[in-house]
Amino acid sequence: MSVTTPRTWTKITVDGRSFQRLPVRTHWLTEKDDLAEVLSEYLTELEPGDTVAISEKVVVLLEGGAVPTGDVRVGREARLLASFVRPRPGSRGLSVPEKMAYVLRTTGRVRIYAAAAGGAVGRFFGVEGTFYRIAGSLARDIDGARPPYEHLLFPPLEPVRAAHVCARLDQRLGVGVAIVDINDFGGSVRGVSPRSLPASTLAAVLADNPMGQRLTGTPFAVIRPS
């Protein structure tokens, strides 16, 4: 296989099956890029049985789903709630007032305040993550508002939307396509196409985050059964 500016193939065994993973480096992508064209440019030769994993953030960016932070009205309520959020290392989460304001507007105050109350009780008893379990996917998974995309928010894709994008790109590339949200703390598979490996298999294959974080410039990965 020939891929422009590749990194190194790595191998992993999942449930007795071996898989090769190849993170693919690209130029720094912006809203002006076209997702299908970028994939065709950097994935020049694919084999039957391959699955291309795509970072969810890149899909949101190139498919017009990003929200400019300047379009989000931030009031005192959002700033106050954001000040109580304890971000985990390497992620600011809802401690960013623009993120909190967007989640408040989209999810609703009742659910967010219920989550805040549940989180306080959970912390008292030493239970982590209660806030996000109650607040839901948007609160847990919204990204952005940090360099180099400090001017944008990236809401998570709805499953139906993710599956539709995967199916369209599957037809374009002739191999399986999956949209993934993976980081050093875990992640999930947002959607898969008909020719993709199953979501559960992909989650295990990518569990060690071979695609890296936002500054590695590797928004795609090729997964190939050995």
Helices and strands as residue ranges (DSSP letters): E 10-14, E 17-24, H 35-42, E 51-55, H 56-62, E 67-68, G 69-71, H 76-83, G 93-95, H 97-107, H 109-124, H 130-135, H 137-141, E 143-144, E 152-154, H 159-173, E 176-183, E 186-192, H 199-205, E 220-225
